């Protein structure tokens, strides 16, 4: 190859690079920004002072005193303060992933019936907020929930249910009823 051929090839490469820089580079479609999701509760995690959980006939009342959470009811229950803090933070910081049902939705299909957990969140200011937490969605990535008297059913993050389950598992087991009849295995 001669020097003129090399020079022409460099000139062609430079022209193609300039054309890409000023024309083609600007044509790249940028993905649209993810829309901001609406918060599920109008409460900040730091403002939560009391959480009341009810599920399956069991009730847990906990209060933030100072920097730690204390179990008020049932008396003598030892649930880690960090677990209660994680639940309160997860619920207060939860975002609405999607609205899946309105007033005409079948609450039983979403687990928002007697199987659901009822949560009352009391903040340092404002009115208490009630939440009903239902079953997980079919993919297991979120849970169905309903805020207060709102007819809307929304999906929120699953870790709310995860922490709720851990809290109820931390409770001591109740008295086991005596069996009628013959002993098991006998």
Phi and psi restraints in degrees (value plus and minus 20) as a CYANA .aco file:
   2 UNK   PHI    -114.8   -74.8
   2 UNK   PSI     144.0   184.0
   3 UNK   PHI     -83.5   -43.5
   3 UNK   PSI     -49.3    -9.3
   4 UNK   PHI     -88.1   -48.1
   4 UNK   PSI     -59.3   -19.3
   5 UNK   PHI     -85.5   -45.5
   5 UNK   PSI     -61.3   -21.3
   6 UNK   PHI     -83.4   -43.4
   6 UNK   PSI     -63.5   -23.5
   7 UNK   PHI     -82.3   -42.3
   7 UNK   PSI     -62.1   -22.1
   8 UNK   PHI     -85.8   -45.8
   8 UNK   PSI     -59.5   -19.5
   9 UNK   PHI     -85.9   -45.9
   9 UNK   PSI     -62.4   -22.4
  10 UNK   PHI     -82.0   -42.0
  10 UNK   PSI     -58.5   -18.5
  11 UNK   PHI     -85.4   -45.4
  11 UNK   PSI     -62.1   -22.1
  12 UNK   PHI     -85.9   -45.9
  12 UNK   PSI     -63.5   -23.5
  13 UNK   PHI     -83.2   -43.2
  13 UNK   PSI     -60.6   -20.6
  14 UNK   PHI     -83.9   -43.9
  14 UNK   PSI     -59.7   -19.7
  15 UNK   PHI     -87.1   -47.1
  15 UNK   PSI     -60.5   -20.5
  16 UNK   PHI     -86.4   -46.4
  16 UNK   PSI     -59.7   -19.7
  17 UNK   PHI     -85.9   -45.9
  17 UNK   PSI     -61.6   -21.6
  18 UNK   PHI     -84.3   -44.3
  18 UNK   PSI     -62.0   -22.0
  19 UNK   PHI     -83.0   -43.0
  19 UNK   PSI     -61.1   -21.1
  20 UNK   PHI     -85.3   -45.3
  20 UNK   PSI     -64.3   -24.3
  21 UNK   PHI     -81.4   -41.4
  21 UNK   PSI     -64.9   -24.9
  22 UNK   PHI    -113.9   -73.9
  22 UNK   PSI     -38.0     2.0
  23 UNK   PHI    -137.4   -97.4
  23 UNK   PSI     -82.3   -42.3
  24 UNK   PHI     -89.3   -49.3
  24 UNK   PSI     -55.9   -15.9
  25 UNK   PHI     -80.8   -40.8
  25 UNK   PSI     -53.9   -13.9
  26 UNK   PHI     -97.6   -57.6
  26 UNK   PSI     -34.5     5.5
  27 UNK   PHI    -101.6   -61.6
  27 UNK   PSI     -29.0    11.0
  28 UNK   PHI     -84.6   -44.6
  28 UNK   PSI     102.8   142.8
  29 UNK   PHI     -98.5   -58.5
  29 UNK   PSI     104.3   144.3
  30 UNK   PHI    -109.6   -69.6
  30 UNK   PSI     117.8   157.8
  31 UNK   PHI     -84.8   -44.8
  31 UNK   PSI     124.1   164.1
  32 UNK   PHI     -86.2   -46.2
  32 UNK   PSI     127.7   167.7
  33 UNK   PHI     -86.1   -46.1
  33 UNK   PSI     123.7   163.7
  34 UNK   PHI     -83.2   -43.2
  34 UNK   PSI     108.7   148.7
  35 UNK   PHI     -84.6   -44.6
  35 UNK   PSI     126.0   166.0
  36 UNK   PHI     -93.2   -53.2
  36 UNK   PSI     109.9   149.9
  37 UNK   PHI    -103.3   -63.3
  37 UNK   PSI     128.3   168.3
  38 UNK   PHI     -96.3   -56.3
  38 UNK   PSI     121.5   161.5
  39 UNK   PHI     -91.7   -51.7
  39 UNK   PSI     124.1   164.1
  40 UNK   PHI     -93.3   -53.3
  40 UNK   PSI     -62.3   -22.3
  41 UNK   PHI    -136.1   -96.1
  41 UNK   PSI     125.5   165.5
  42 UNK   PHI    -106.0   -66.0
  42 UNK   PSI      19.0    59.0
  43 UNK   PHI    -149.2  -109.2
  43 UNK   PSI     116.6   156.6
  44 UNK   PHI    -104.5   -64.5
  44 UNK   PSI     127.4   167.4
  45 UNK   PHI     -79.1   -39.1
  45 UNK   PSI     -56.3   -16.3
  46 UNK   PHI     -92.6   -52.6
  46 UNK   PSI     -37.7     2.3
  47 UNK   PHI    -109.4   -69.4
  47 UNK   PSI     -29.9    10.1
  48 UNK   PHI     -90.3   -50.3
  48 UNK   PSI     105.4   145.4
  49 UNK   PHI    -131.9   -91.9
  49 UNK   PSI     -45.9    -5.9
  50 UNK   PHI    -169.1  -129.1
  50 UNK   PSI     123.0   163.0
  51 UNK   PHI    -152.7  -112.7
  51 UNK   PSI     107.0   147.0
  52 UNK   PHI    -134.9   -94.9
  52 UNK   PSI     101.8   141.8
  53 UNK   PHI    -132.8   -92.8
  53 UNK   PSI     115.5   155.5
  54 UNK   PHI    -153.6  -113.6
  54 UNK   PSI     107.1   147.1
  55 UNK   PHI    -177.7  -137.7
  55 UNK   PSI     111.4   151.4
  56 UNK   PHI      36.6    76.6
  56 UNK   PSI      17.9    57.9
  57 UNK   PHI      60.3   100.3
  57 UNK   PSI     -17.7    22.3
  58 UNK   PHI    -129.2   -89.2
  58 UNK   PSI     123.1   163.1
  59 UNK   PHI    -148.8  -108.8
  59 UNK   PSI     117.3   157.3
  60 UNK   PHI    -148.5  -108.5
  60 UNK   PSI     106.7   146.7
  61 UNK   PHI    -138.5   -98.5
  61 UNK   PSI     106.3   146.3
  62 UNK   PHI    -152.5  -112.5
  62 UNK   PSI     127.0   167.0
  63 UNK   PHI    -150.0  -110.0
  63 UNK   PSI     126.0   166.0
  64 UNK   PHI    -107.8   -67.8
  64 UNK   PSI     100.4   140.4
  65 UNK   PHI    -145.6  -105.6
  65 UNK   PSI      94.2   134.2
  66 UNK   PHI      52.4    92.4
  66 UNK   PSI    -143.4  -103.4
  67 UNK   PHI    -127.1   -87.1
  67 UNK   PSI     -16.8    23.2
  68 UNK   PHI    -144.4  -104.4
  68 UNK   PSI     141.1   181.1
  69 UNK   PHI    -117.3   -77.3
  69 UNK   PSI     119.1   159.1
  70 UNK   PHI    -141.9  -101.9
  70 UNK   PSI     119.6   159.6
  71 UNK   PHI    -104.1   -64.1
  71 UNK   PSI     102.3   142.3
  72 UNK   PHI    -112.6   -72.6
  72 UNK   PSI     -61.4   -21.4
  73 UNK   PHI    -158.7  -118.7
  73 UNK   PSI     112.7   152.7
  74 UNK   PHI     -95.0   -55.0
  74 UNK   PSI     124.7   164.7
  75 UNK   PHI     -81.5   -41.5
  75 UNK   PSI     116.0   156.0
  76 UNK   PHI      65.3   105.3
  76 UNK   PSI     -23.0    17.0
  77 UNK   PHI     -93.7   -53.7
  77 UNK   PSI     117.8   157.8
  78 UNK   PHI    -132.3   -92.3
  78 UNK   PSI      74.1   114.1
  79 UNK   PHI    -129.3   -89.3
  79 UNK   PSI     108.3   148.3
  80 UNK   PHI     -77.1   -37.1
  80 UNK   PSI     116.8   156.8
  81 UNK   PHI     -79.7   -39.7
  81 UNK   PSI     -57.0   -17.0
  82 UNK   PHI     -84.8   -44.8
  82 UNK   PSI     -55.1   -15.1
  83 UNK   PHI     -87.2   -47.2
  83 UNK   PSI     -63.2   -23.2
  84 UNK   PHI     -84.3   -44.3
  84 UNK   PSI     -59.5   -19.5
  85 UNK   PHI     -83.7   -43.7
  85 UNK   PSI     -62.2   -22.2
  86 UNK   PHI     -83.1   -43.1
  86 UNK   PSI     -61.7   -21.7
  87 UNK   PHI     -84.7   -44.7
  87 UNK   PSI     -67.4   -27.4
  88 UNK   PHI     -81.7   -41.7
  88 UNK   PSI     -61.7   -21.7
  89 UNK   PHI     -87.5   -47.5
  89 UNK   PSI     -63.6   -23.6
  90 UNK   PHI     -82.4   -42.4
  90 UNK   PSI     -61.6   -21.6
  91 UNK   PHI     -90.3   -50.3
  91 UNK   PSI     -63.2   -23.2
  92 UNK   PHI     -88.6   -48.6
  92 UNK   PSI     -52.4   -12.4
  93 UNK   PHI    -112.5   -72.5
  93 UNK   PSI     -20.9    19.1
  94 UNK   PHI     -83.5   -43.5
  94 UNK   PSI     122.9   162.9
  95 UNK   PHI    -132.3   -92.3
  95 UNK   PSI     133.1   173.1
  96 UNK   PHI     -97.1   -57.1
  96 UNK   PSI      93.8   133.8
  97 UNK   PHI     -94.8   -54.8
  97 UNK   PSI     -65.3   -25.3
  98 UNK   PHI    -182.3  -142.3
  98 UNK   PSI     130.6   170.6
  99 UNK   PHI    -112.9   -72.9
  99 UNK   PSI     105.5   145.5
 100 UNK   PHI    -134.3   -94.3
 100 UNK   PSI     -32.7     7.3
 101 UNK   PHI    -182.0  -142.0
 101 UNK   PSI     136.1   176.1
 102 UNK   PHI    -137.4   -97.4
 102 UNK   PSI    -169.4  -129.4
 103 UNK   PHI     -84.2   -44.2
 103 UNK   PSI     -49.5    -9.5
 104 UNK   PHI    -108.0   -68.0
 104 UNK   PSI     -18.2    21.8
 105 UNK   PHI     -93.3   -53.3
 105 UNK   PSI     127.5   167.5
 106 UNK   PHI    -101.4   -61.4
 106 UNK   PSI      87.4   127.4
 107 UNK   PHI     -80.5   -40.5
 107 UNK   PSI     -53.4   -13.4
 108 UNK   PHI     -82.7   -42.7
 108 UNK   PSI     -57.1   -17.1
 109 UNK   PHI     -84.5   -44.5
 109 UNK   PSI     -45.7    -5.7
 110 UNK   PHI    -121.1   -81.1
 110 UNK   PSI     -16.0    24.0
 111 UNK   PHI      55.6    95.6
 111 UNK   PSI       0.4    40.4
 112 UNK   PHI    -117.5   -77.5
 112 UNK   PSI      24.1    64.1
 113 UNK   PHI    -140.7  -100.7
 113 UNK   PSI    -160.1  -120.1
 114 UNK   PHI     -87.6   -47.6
 114 UNK   PSI     -36.2     3.8
 115 UNK   PHI     -99.4   -59.4
 115 UNK   PSI     -35.9     4.1
 116 UNK   PHI     -94.9   -54.9
 116 UNK   PSI     138.9   178.9
 117 UNK   PHI    -116.9   -76.9
 117 UNK   PSI     118.4   158.4
 118 UNK   PHI    -127.0   -87.0
 118 UNK   PSI     109.2   149.2
 119 UNK   PHI    -147.0  -107.0
 119 UNK   PSI     110.8   150.8
 120 UNK   PHI    -132.6   -92.6
 120 UNK   PSI     103.8   143.8
 121 UNK   PHI    -129.5   -89.5
 121 UNK   PSI     102.3   142.3
 122 UNK   PHI    -130.1   -90.1
 122 UNK   PSI     101.2   141.2
 123 UNK   PHI    -117.5   -77.5
 123 UNK   PSI     149.2   189.2
 124 UNK   PHI     -88.0   -48.0
 124 UNK   PSI     -41.9    -1.9
 125 UNK   PHI    -162.1  -122.1
 125 UNK   PSI     131.5   171.5
 126 UNK   PHI      73.3   113.3
 126 UNK   PSI     156.8   196.8
 127 UNK   PHI    -102.2   -62.2
 127 UNK   PSI     133.9   173.9
 128 UNK   PHI     -82.7   -42.7
 128 UNK   PSI     127.9   167.9
 129 UNK   PHI    -134.9   -94.9
 129 UNK   PSI     108.9   148.9
 130 UNK   PHI    -120.2   -80.2
 130 UNK   PSI     122.3   162.3
 131 UNK   PHI    -155.9  -115.9
 131 UNK   PSI     120.4   160.4
 132 UNK   PHI    -133.5   -93.5
 132 UNK   PSI     105.4   145.4
 133 UNK   PHI    -130.0   -90.0
 133 UNK   PSI     100.7   140.7
 134 UNK   PHI    -118.7   -78.7
 134 UNK   PSI    -167.6  -127.6
 135 UNK   PHI    -101.7   -61.7
 135 UNK   PSI     149.3   189.3
 136 UNK   PHI     -98.6   -58.6
 136 UNK   PSI     135.4   175.4
 137 UNK   PHI     -92.2   -52.2
 137 UNK   PSI     148.1   188.1
 138 UNK   PHI     -78.4   -38.4
 138 UNK   PSI     -51.0   -11.0
 139 UNK   PHI    -102.1   -62.1
 139 UNK   PSI     -30.6     9.4
 140 UNK   PHI      57.1    97.1
 140 UNK   PSI      -1.3    38.7
 141 UNK   PHI    -122.6   -82.6
 141 UNK   PSI     -31.4     8.6
 142 UNK   PHI    -172.7  -132.7
 142 UNK   PSI     149.6   189.6
 143 UNK   PHI    -143.0  -103.0
 143 UNK   PSI     132.9   172.9
 144 UNK   PHI    -103.0   -63.0
 144 UNK   PSI     120.8   160.8
 145 UNK   PHI    -167.6  -127.6
 145 UNK   PSI     138.0   178.0
 146 UNK   PHI    -156.8  -116.8
 146 UNK   PSI     113.0   153.0
 147 UNK   PHI    -117.0   -77.0
 147 UNK   PSI     102.0   142.0
 148 UNK   PHI      32.2    72.2
 148 UNK   PSI    -152.9  -112.9
 149 UNK   PHI    -112.3   -72.3
 149 UNK   PSI     -12.0    28.0
 150 UNK   PHI     -84.3   -44.3
 150 UNK   PSI     117.5   157.5
 151 UNK   PHI     -99.5   -59.5
 151 UNK   PSI     -31.0     9.0
 152 UNK   PHI     -94.4   -54.4
 152 UNK   PSI     117.5   157.5
 153 UNK   PHI    -127.9   -87.9
 153 UNK   PSI     106.9   146.9
 154 UNK   PHI    -145.1  -105.1
 154 UNK   PSI     141.2   181.2
 155 UNK   PHI    -117.1   -77.1
 155 UNK   PSI     112.7   152.7
 156 UNK   PHI    -147.5  -107.5
 156 UNK   PSI     151.6   191.6
 157 UNK   PHI     -80.9   -40.9
 157 UNK   PSI     126.4   166.4
 158 UNK   PHI     -91.7   -51.7
 158 UNK   PSI     -43.4    -3.4
 159 UNK   PHI     -84.0   -44.0
 159 UNK   PSI     -38.8     1.2
 160 UNK   PHI     -82.0   -42.0
 160 UNK   PSI     -66.1   -26.1
 161 UNK   PHI     -87.3   -47.3
 161 UNK   PSI     -57.7   -17.7
 162 UNK   PHI     -78.8   -38.8
 162 UNK   PSI     -70.6   -30.6
 163 UNK   PHI     -86.4   -46.4
 163 UNK   PSI     -56.1   -16.1
 164 UNK   PHI     -81.5   -41.5
 164 UNK   PSI     -65.6   -25.6
 165 UNK   PHI     -80.8   -40.8
 165 UNK   PSI     -62.2   -22.2
 166 UNK   PHI     -84.1   -44.1
 166 UNK   PSI     -57.3   -17.3
 167 UNK   PHI     -83.8   -43.8
 167 UNK   PSI     -66.1   -26.1
 168 UNK   PHI     -89.6   -49.6
 168 UNK   PSI     -50.5   -10.5
 169 UNK   PHI     -90.2   -50.2
 169 UNK   PSI     -45.2    -5.2
 170 UNK   PHI     -95.7   -55.7
 170 UNK   PSI     -35.8     4.2
 171 UNK   PHI     -90.0   -50.0
 171 UNK   PSI     125.7   165.7
 172 UNK   PHI     -87.0   -47.0
 172 UNK   PSI     126.5   166.5
 173 UNK   PHI     -86.5   -46.5
 173 UNK   PSI     123.2   163.2
 174 UNK   PHI     -94.6   -54.6
 174 UNK   PSI     156.7   196.7
 175 UNK   PHI     -85.3   -45.3
 175 UNK   PSI     116.6   156.6
 176 UNK   PHI    -107.8   -67.8
 176 UNK   PSI     106.1   146.1
 177 UNK   PHI     -85.9   -45.9
 177 UNK   PSI     126.4   166.4
 178 UNK   PHI     -90.5   -50.5
 178 UNK   PSI     122.3   162.3
 179 UNK   PHI    -104.3   -64.3
 179 UNK   PSI     123.4   163.4
 180 UNK   PHI    -111.8   -71.8
 180 UNK   PSI     122.0   162.0
 181 UNK   PHI      74.6   114.6
 181 UNK   PSI    -175.2  -135.2
 182 UNK   PHI     -92.8   -52.8
 182 UNK   PSI     129.7   169.7
 183 UNK   PHI     -87.3   -47.3
 183 UNK   PSI     136.3   176.3
 184 UNK   PHI     -89.0   -49.0
 184 UNK   PSI     115.6   155.6
 185 UNK   PHI      61.3   101.3
 185 UNK   PSI     -14.5    25.5
